[in-house]
C-alpha cells in the first residue's frame, strides 16, 4: 500500500522519541500475515475472528511487558 512505508516511519519515529521502554510496537504485519483469516479480502479490515485475534495479541503483549 502506498501509505504503508510513511506510516511505519511515523510509528518508528514516535517510538524513538520516547525513553526506552515507554513505547512498544507490536508487529501487526507479521501477526496478520500469519493469520490470513483475521482480514477480509481487502487485506485491511478485520473479520470477527481478526478482532478477537487482535485483542488477544494486544492483551498478551501488555501482559508480557508489564513494568
ChimeraX attribute file (.defattr): number of C-alpha atoms within 10 A of each C-alpha:
attribute: neighborCount
match mode: 1-to-1
recipient: residues
	/A:1	4
	/A:2	6
	/A:3	7
	/A:4	9
	/A:5	10
	/A:6	10
	/A:7	11
	/A:8	11
	/A:9	11
	/A:10	12
	/A:11	14
	/A:12	14
	/A:13	11
	/A:14	12
	/A:15	16
	/A:16	13
	/A:17	11
	/A:18	11
	/A:19	8
	/A:20	9
	/A:21	9
	/A:22	10
	/A:23	14
	/A:24	14
	/A:25	10
	/A:26	12
	/A:27	9
	/A:28	12
	/A:29	9
	/A:30	9
	/A:31	14
	/A:32	18
	/A:33	12
	/A:34	10
	/A:35	13
	/A:36	14
	/A:37	16
	/A:38	22
	/A:39	18
	/A:40	13
	/A:41	11
	/A:42	7
	/A:43	12
	/A:44	10
	/A:45	12
	/A:46	19
	/A:47	15
	/A:48	13
	/A:49	12
	/A:50	18
	/A:51	14
	/A:52	12
	/A:53	18
	/A:54	17
	/A:55	11
	/A:56	12
	/A:57	16
	/A:58	13
	/A:59	11
	/A:60	11
	/A:61	14
	/A:62	13
	/A:63	10
	/A:64	9
	/A:65	9
	/A:66	6
	/A:67	7
